């Protein structure tokens, strides 16, 4: 079996797109895990605030309430930028988009056109992954800032 340049390029393109789609799935999983953690924090904040509120308003309640609202906003950003349903690229093209005998294309013309299609799907997936990863990092930083929100709200409420 002799080496074929276009066979090699097709396999490389599919493997590259496969890897990019796996990265997209990993980022989605990371975002979903973070959302679960944020929801636990939100629920805990609500529950703890309710328990403390029974004893009267304290600066701690203001801090917990502010932190809970903050975590809710962080979760909303996470949903809008990382988790919401988005169009994803397919690993392979639809068969009838490729097989078009009425067009009288040669096999090499069809394969070259499909290489361009795969290349475009890779570019789109890279851009989508970059956006999702950037926002996932931003949301992580926002979540890390929660104690600052708590301290500022508690300090304001105690004065």
C-alpha positions as CSV (number, residue, x, y, z in Angstrom):
1,X,0.0,0.0,0.0
2,X,1.5,3.3,-1.0
3,X,1.3,6.5,0.9
4,X,-1.5,8.9,-0.1
5,X,-1.2,12.6,0.7
6,X,-5.0,13.2,0.7
7,X,-5.7,10.0,2.8
8,X,-3.2,11.3,5.3
9,X,-4.7,14.8,5.4
10,X,-8.2,13.4,5.8
11,X,-7.2,11.2,8.7
12,X,-5.3,14.1,10.3
13,X,-8.2,16.4,9.9
14,X,-10.7,14.0,11.4
15,X,-8.4,13.3,14.4
16,X,-7.8,17.0,14.9
17,X,-11.6,17.7,14.9
18,X,-12.1,14.7,17.2
19,X,-9.7,16.1,19.7
20,X,-11.3,19.6,19.6
21,X,-14.7,18.1,20.1
22,X,-13.4,16.1,23.1
23,X,-12.0,19.4,24.5
24,X,-15.5,20.9,24.1
25,X,-17.1,18.0,26.0
26,X,-14.4,18.4,28.7
27,X,-15.1,22.1,29.1
28,X,-18.8,21.5,29.2
29,X,-18.3,18.9,32.0
30,X,-16.1,21.3,33.9
31,X,-18.7,24.0,33.7
32,X,-21.4,21.7,34.8
33,X,-19.4,20.6,37.8
34,X,-18.8,24.2,38.7
35,X,-22.5,24.9,38.4
36,X,-23.2,22.1,40.8
37,X,-20.8,23.6,43.4
38,X,-22.3,27.0,43.0
39,X,-25.8,25.7,43.5
40,X,-24.7,24.0,46.7
41,X,-23.2,27.3,47.9
42,X,-26.4,29.2,46.9
43,X,-28.6,26.7,48.7
44,X,-26.3,26.7,51.8
45,X,-26.4,30.5,51.9
46,X,-30.1,30.6,51.7
47,X,-30.5,28.0,54.4
48,X,-28.0,29.5,56.7
49,X,-29.4,33.0,56.2
50,X,-32.9,31.7,57.1
51,X,-31.6,30.1,60.3
52,X,-29.6,33.2,61.4
53,X,-32.5,35.5,60.5
54,X,-34.6,33.8,63.1
55,X,-32.3,35.3,65.7
56,X,-32.6,38.8,64.4
57,X,-30.7,40.8,61.7
58,X,-27.0,40.7,62.1
59,X,-24.1,41.9,59.9
60,X,-23.4,38.2,59.2
61,X,-26.7,37.8,57.5
62,X,-25.9,40.7,55.2
63,X,-22.6,39.1,54.3
64,X,-24.3,35.7,53.7
65,X,-27.1,37.3,51.7
66,X,-24.7,39.3,49.5
67,X,-22.5,36.2,48.9
68,X,-25.6,34.2,48.0
69,X,-26.8,36.9,45.5
70,X,-23.2,37.0,44.2
71,X,-23.0,33.3,43.7
72,X,-26.4,33.4,41.9
73,X,-25.0,36.0,39.5
74,X,-21.9,33.9,39.0
75,X,-24.0,30.9,38.2
76,X,-26.1,32.9,35.7
77,X,-23.0,34.0,33.9
78,X,-21.7,30.5,33.8
79,X,-25.0,29.3,32.3
80,X,-25.1,32.0,29.7
81,X,-21.4,31.8,28.6
82,X,-20.5,28.1,29.2
83,X,-23.4,25.8,29.6
84,X,-26.3,27.0,27.5
85,X,-27.1,24.9,24.4
86,X,-24.8,25.9,21.5
87,X,-24.4,24.7,18.0
88,X,-21.5,22.2,17.8
89,X,-19.7,20.9,14.8
90,X,-20.1,17.4,13.6
91,X,-17.2,15.0,13.1
92,X,-18.4,14.0,9.7
93,X,-20.5,15.7,7.0
94,X,-23.9,14.4,6.0
95,X,-23.5,11.7,3.4
96,X,-25.7,13.4,0.8
97,X,-23.7,16.6,1.2
98,X,-20.7,14.6,0.0
99,X,-22.2,12.2,-2.5
100,X,-23.5,14.4,-5.3
101,X,-23.0,12.4,-8.6
102,X,-25.1,15.0,-10.5
103,X,-22.4,17.5,-10.0
104,X,-19.9,15.5,-12.0
105,X,-17.0,16.2,-9.5
106,X,-14.0,13.9,-9.6
107,X,-13.2,12.0,-6.4
108,X,-10.3,14.2,-5.7
109,X,-12.4,17.4,-6.1
110,X,-14.9,16.0,-3.6
111,X,-12.2,15.0,-1.1
112,X,-10.5,18.4,-1.4
113,X,-13.8,20.1,-0.8
114,X,-14.5,18.0,2.3
115,X,-11.0,18.7,3.6
116,X,-11.9,22.4,3.4
117,X,-15.1,21.7,5.2
118,X,-13.3,19.8,8.0
119,X,-10.8,22.6,8.3
120,X,-13.6,25.1,8.7
121,X,-15.3,22.9,11.3
122,X,-12.0,22.7,13.2
123,X,-11.6,26.5,13.1
124,X,-15.2,27.0,14.4
125,X,-14.7,24.5,17.2
126,X,-11.4,26.1,18.2
127,X,-13.0,29.5,18.5
128,X,-16.0,28.1,20.5
129,X,-13.6,26.3,22.8
130,X,-11.5,29.4,23.3
131,X,-14.6,31.5,24.2
132,X,-15.9,28.8,26.6
133,X,-12.6,28.3,28.3
134,X,-12.0,32.0,28.7
135,X,-15.5,32.4,30.3
136,X,-15.0,29.3,32.5
137,X,-11.8,30.9,33.9
138,X,-13.5,34.2,34.5
139,X,-16.3,32.5,36.3
140,X,-13.9,30.6,38.5
141,X,-12.2,33.9,39.4
142,X,-15.6,35.4,40.2
143,X,-16.4,32.4,42.5
144,X,-13.1,32.8,44.2
145,X,-14.0,36.4,45.0
146,X,-17.0,35.3,47.1
147,X,-15.3,35.8,50.4
148,X,-14.4,39.4,49.5
149,X,-18.1,40.0,48.7
150,X,-19.0,38.5,52.1
151,X,-16.4,40.7,54.0
152,X,-17.4,43.9,52.3
153,X,-21.2,43.3,52.8
154,X,-20.6,42.4,56.5
155,X,-18.4,45.5,57.0
156,X,-21.0,47.7,55.5
157,X,-23.8,46.2,57.5
158,X,-21.9,46.5,60.8
159,X,-21.5,50.3,60.4
